[in-house]
Amino acid sequence: MNFDQFNLDSRLMAGINRLGYTTPTPIQVQTIPAALAGEDIIGTAQTGTGKTAAFVLPILNRLLTGPRNHARVLIVTPTRELAEQIHEAVRDLATGTNIRSATIYGGVGAAPQVKALRLGTEILVACPGRLLDHISQGNARLEGIEVLVLDEADRMLDMGFLPDVKRILTHVPARRQTMLFSATFPAEIEQLASRTLRNPKRIAIGISRPAHTVTHALYPVPRHLKMPLLIQLLKRTDTESVLVFTRTKHRAEKLSRQIHNAGFRATSLHSDRSQGQRQSALTGFKSGHYQVMVATDIAARGLDVEHISHVINFDMPATADDYIHRIGSTGRAERTGDAFTLVTPDDKDMIRALEKIMGKPLPRQTLDNFDYDVPVPENYVPAAKPASGPRARPQVQPRPERRPSPNRNLRQKYASPGKKHI
């Protein structure tokens, strides 16, 4: 199948061709016709499957007819990074159509957002907190919304945004098209879907296990030797584009400095960095200026970097789903990739959970000429033991995105990026 068969407006086909895309992905094949027909959709797809274009293209096709100069589409997403990457997808695919998109999120000045809202931007890509601020201040009017997209709904639940999402729903028309995308469907998301969507079409693509293009390896190591082992792995690996995951922002920052001191061009991505610093880290990593980026799970979902060769889990993720999303950053678009995970005896429960999903044992590897018998230093203070296991949740991280609000006690804050796929 090719994009011509969707009968999209020729102006959108020009953008698709300009970007060099010819064959739609499975999530696009199933989602685009249903979305063009105006159906409500519940979609589940792994990182790297092209989900963003699956809803952006039908939205743009709809907006090419009908009124302009007011908000007609609202896309709600949990993080600034994801908002920016969806906005970039809209901009790339809408070139030449004069359809406008704006991002609405905290951590940056509100003035450009207010201007975009008052000028009648057609597509709003928003994080819940700042959008509610604009609604309460009278800047955002949502009575003209025709299409609502709730992206990464389970992540919004994890981050404590579900009450905010429900408040936003009271400001959009009841008669609308709604598309909800979520990697997992806990009870709260199922309830939200049942109350929000009308006879939705369910679409599920590749959610059961990691991409087949990724090679997995476990590296058992004593906890006090994880850092030396990581440096040796990097020295023995093609380190042009390596993403390293940790469980905490403090460890991400420390590891980044240690990797830099070992002779690599390294940066970090976590919620304590300003929006400008986070954007600079992403841009530098994409361009190849940085060989290694150390990140918390802020980067686990759909990091938009095409050529990540290796993902290294310095810390085991909290859930099997988080593992799948982390390693989804490599082995994309049928390219091959490697996922290395440093494991200690504390991780045995999570290893069992991963092997159950994979349907086979994960290979254990050791590095030649690495001394695994170095004794624990007298001054060594181990990090807090992670709560791993099939039902464990990621550690929450502060998300300095908006000022205190009346419902702040409802919100646990941590960040995750978003994704841009075609």
N, C-alpha and C positions, 0 to 999 in steps of 0.2 A: 504494500500500500504506500501511496505517497500523499503529500499534503494537498495536491490538486483535488483529490477525491472528497475533501471536506466541503468543497464549494465555498471557500472563504472569499471575502471581498478581494479583488485584484490588488488593491493597495496593500493589504496584509501579505499577500503572496509575494509582492515585491520585497518586503522586509524579510520574509522567510528565505527567499532566494539569495538576498544580499548577505544574509548571515551564513549561507552555505548549508542549510538543512534540507534534507530531501525525504528521509524515511521517518515517519512518526514512531515514537516509542509505544509500547503496549498501553501504558496509562493514557497516552494521548489518543490512541485509536478508540478506546472505550469511552473516554470522558468528553472529547470534543463534540461528537455528534449529539450526545445527551444534553450537554450544556447549550449547544446551538438551538436545540428544540425547547429550551426553557425549563428543563427538568431540574428538580432539586437533586443534589448528589451528595452521597457520603463516599469519600475516597480514601483508600489506604494504599500507600506506596512507599517503597524504600527510597532512601537518598540516592540520587543519581538517575532517577527514572524519568525525569522530564515533567514532573507534576506541575511546575509553575506555568509553563507554556500551555499545559492542558486546560487551565482555567483562564489564563490571560488572553489567548487567541479568541475564544468565544465572546469574552467580554468586549474586546476591541471591535469584533465584528458587529456586535449589537450597538455599540456607541456610534458607529459610522452612520447610523440613521437615528432620527429623533432629535430632541433639543440638545443644545450645547449650553455652556456657561453656567451649569450648576452641577452639584455632586450627584452622580447617578450610580456610582459603584463604590462600595466600601469593602476594603480588604483588611481584616483585623489579624494581627500577627503578634507573637509574644515578644519579639526582640527587635532592637534597632537594626541589627545586621540583616535580619531576614526582611525587614521592611525595605531597606535600601536595595537589596538584591531583587526583590519583586519589582520595585520601582525601576531598576535598571532594565529588567526584562520588558516591562511595559514600554519604556522609552525606546529600546532597540526595535521592538516589533511594531511600534506605532509611528516610526519615522515617516514623515510625509503625510500623516493623517490629521495633524493639528489637535489630536486628543492629548489632553494634559493630565499629568499625574503628579501628586505631591505626597511626601512622607510626613507623618505626624507622630513624633515621639519626643520623649524628654531627654534631658542631658544636653540640649542645645537651645539656642535662643528661639523664642516663640514668634518673633516678628515676621520672619519669612513664611511661617506656617499660617499666620493670621492673614497675610497678604494673599496667599494662595487660596485660602478659604473664601475670602471676600471677592476674589476675581472669578469664582465659580469653577474651580478645577473639577474635571469630570470624575477622576479616579482618586480616592483617598486611600493610602496605604498607612495604617495606623496601629500604634501600640495602645492598649486600652487606657492606661493612666492619663497620658497627655490628651487623648481624644476626649475623655470625660471632662478634663479641665476646659477645653475649648467649648464643649457643649454647655457647661455651667456658666461660662463667660459670654455666651451668646455668639461666639465666633463660628461655630459649626452648626449648620442646619442640615438635618438628614431626612427630611420628609420627602425628598425626591429620590431617595435611594431605590434603585430597581434590582440591583444584584448585591448580595452580601456573601462574602467569602470569609469563613473562619479557618485560618490555616494553622497547622500545628496545635490543634485543640487540646491534645493531651499535655503538651508543654505548657499551655496557658493554665491548665488545671494544676500542674506541678508548681507553677510559679505563683499560685494563689490568685489568678486573675478571673476565675470563674464568676465571682460576684460582679466584677466590673463588666464582663461580657454580657451578663444578664441585664445590667443597667443599660448598656448600649442598645440591646434589643428592644427596649421600651421606646427608643427614639427613632427607630426605622419603621417604615410602613409594614403592615402585616402582609400585604400583597406584594410579594417580591420573589425573586429566585434566590435560593440559598445553596451554597456549596460548602460542605464541611470536610476538612481533611485532617486526619489524625493517624499517627503511626500505631497507636494502641487504643483500645476502647474500654476503659474502666467504666464502672457503673455510672459515674457522674457524667461522663461524656455521652453514654447511651441515653441517659435521661435528657440531657441538653438537646441531643439530636431529635428525640421523639417529640419534644416540645417546640422545636424550631423549624423542622423541615416537614414538608408535605409529600407523602408517598415517594420518598427519595429512592433513587437508583443507587444500589451499592456496588462499588467497584473496588476490587482488591487485587493488587499486583505485587508479587514478589515480597511478601512480608514474613515468610517463615524462617528464612535463614540468610546469612550474608551472601553477597554476590559470588558467583562461581569463579570469577576472574581474580579473586584474592587468595593468596597462599597464606596459611596461618601457621604460627609457631609459638610455642611457650618456652620461655627461658627461666627455669627455676633458679632462684638465687637467694641467699640470705639477705634479710632486709638491709643490713648495714653495707652491703656491696652493690645495691641497686644502682647508685650513681656511677661507680667505676665501670660497672658492666654496660650501662647506657653509653658512656663515652667510648668504650671499646667497640660497641655495636656501630656507633656512628663512624668511627674511624675505619671500620671494615665494610662500610656500606656506601653505595652511591648516594651521597648526601646533597643532591641538588634540590630536593623538595621533600622534606621529611616533617611530618606532623607528630608531635609528642604530646600525649595526654596525661594530665595529672588530676588528682581528685580535688585539690584546693588551689586557690589563687596564690597563696603565699608560696607554695611549692613550685608553682609555675614560674613565678618571678625568680625564685632562687635557682631553679634548674636552668632558666634562660641565661642567667649570669654565669653559671658554671660551664655551660656549653660554650658560651662566648669566650670564656677564659681558656677553654681547651682548643681554641683556634677556629671555631665555626662562626659564620655569620648567623646570629640567632636573635629572635625577638619573642615576645610573649603576647598572649591574648587572654584577658580575663576581666572580670567585672570591676576591678579597682582601677583600671585604666580609663582615661577620659575617652569620649567618643572620637576625638581627633587622634589620640594615640592608637585606639583600636583600628581606625580606618587606615592609619599609616602602617601599622603592622600588617594588615591584610594586603594592602597595596604592595608593600615591599616583598611580601611572601609570594604573591601572584607573579610579580615581575622577575623574581629570581634574585633580588637584592639580598634577601635572607634565605639561607639554605634550610634552616630549621626554625619552626615555630612551635613554642611550647604553650599549650592551651588547656583550659578547663573545659568542661562539657558545654561551655558557651559556643564552642566550635564543632560540636558533635553532629549537628544536623545540617547537612547540605552545604558545607563550606564550598564556595564557588571557586575552586582552584582545579584546573583540568588535569594537571600532570603530577599530582602527588604520588610519588613512587612507594613510599613507606609510611605506615602509621605505626607508631610505637606507643603501647600503653605502659607508661612508667608505673602507673597505679592501675590495678584492675578496676574496671567500671563497676558501678553499684548494681546494675541489672543487665540481663542478657540483651534486652532491647537497646540499652546504651552502648553495649559492645557493637551491635550491628550498625548503629548509627555512626559510631566513631570510625569504624573501618570502612564505612560507605564512602569516605573521602578519597579512598584509593580504589584501584581496579574499576574505574568508571568508564562508561562508553566502550565496553569490551576491551579496554586496556588491562594489562595485568598489574597487580600490585601485591605488596607484602604487608602483613600485619604481625608485628612482634609484640608479645605481651610478657613483661617481667612478672613472675609469680613467686609468691612466698607460701609457706604452709598455711597462712591465714586465708588464702584464696581457694582452698580446695572445694568449698561448696559452689562457688561461682564457676569453677572449672567443670564440675559435674553438670551444671545447668547449661553451659555452653556446648559441651559435648553431646548433651541430649538434643539440643537444637540442630547441631551439625550432623547428628546421626552417626558419628564416628569419633574415635579418640583424636584429640589434637596432638600433633607431634611435639615432643620435648626436645629441645636443642641445648647444647652447651658450646661455649666458645673455646677453641683450642688455645692453649697457652695463657688462659686466664686463671688466676689463682683463686679458687672458690673457698680456700681454707684459711684466708686471712682472719685472724681473731677479731672479735668485736672490740673497738677502742674503748678505753676506760671512760672517756668523756662522751661516749655515744648516747644520745637521747632519741629513742625511736619515736616516730610519728604515731599519732593516735591510731589504733587498729581500726581499719575501715569496717563498716557494717555491710559486708557483701552477702549476696544470696539472691535467689530468684525473685524475691519480693522486696528486696531492699530498694530504697529510693536514693537518688543522688543527693549529696550534701547540698543544702541551700547556700546560696551566696548572695550577699547584699547586692542590690541593684539600684545604684544611685541615680535613678532616672527622673524622679519627680519629688516634689516637696511633700511633707506629711499631709494626709487627707483623712477625713472622718472614718474611712473604712480601712485605714492602714493596718489595723490589727488583724485584718482578714488575709493579709498578703505576705507570703514568704517570697523573698526576692532573690532570684539568680538569673543569669542571662544565658542565652544560647543563640547562635547565629542562624542566620537564615540561609536560604539557598536560592540559587538561581539556576534553573535547568531549562533546557529547550528540548 
